[in-house]
Amino acid sequence: MKLIRICALATLLLTTTVALAQSRKDQKIMQDAQKAKTTLLETSPGLERFFEDSAGYVIFPNVGKGGFIIGGASGNGVVYEDGEPVGMADLKKLNIGLQAGGQAIIEVIFFETDVDLQRFKTEKFQFAAETSAVALKSGIAFNAKYKDGVAVFALPKAGLMADASVGGQKFSYKAF
């Protein structure tokens, strides 16, 4: 009987520790996403209408891209619905083609309707091969529009890379 209690306590302790470790990581990403949103709005105030009017959005505050002929990208982000965080997302990309360099970017994807957001959340979402992000410069977001229910914006943080495509990105979603 004593052995069962010790095993149960050890299992509870391990489960709690794993849950807290994940929560700390998620909290860090959430803090980075809030900072990224502030940076995006400072850089391009025209994004305010997307943040206010979209059904939801996902902010990837630290996407690392790199490659030479064969390239990839990876990042973690926060999914928002009606301005409130509802889950975490993860982005992966692998591609082959004309590209060179490395870059760190902030990427934000806006979903025009609840159906578009739900498609992302149920992992039935992917970009068409020709989809590309709007590289943010001052004032450019005023004229941007949704395409197939999404609008994608990228803000370079550091580095230089000759590739602005987002086609082929794969996403996963985990609700809170």
Buried (B, 14 or more C-beta within 10 A) or exposed (E): EEEEEEEEEEEEEEEEEEEEEEEEEBEEBBEBBBEBBEBBBEBBEBBEEBBEEBBBBBBBBBBBBBBEEEBEBBBBBBBBBEEEBBBBBBBEBEBEEEBEBBBBBBBBBBBBBEEBBBBBBEEEBBBEEEBBBBEBEEEBBEEBEBEEBBBBBBBBBEEEBEBBBBEBBEBEBEEE
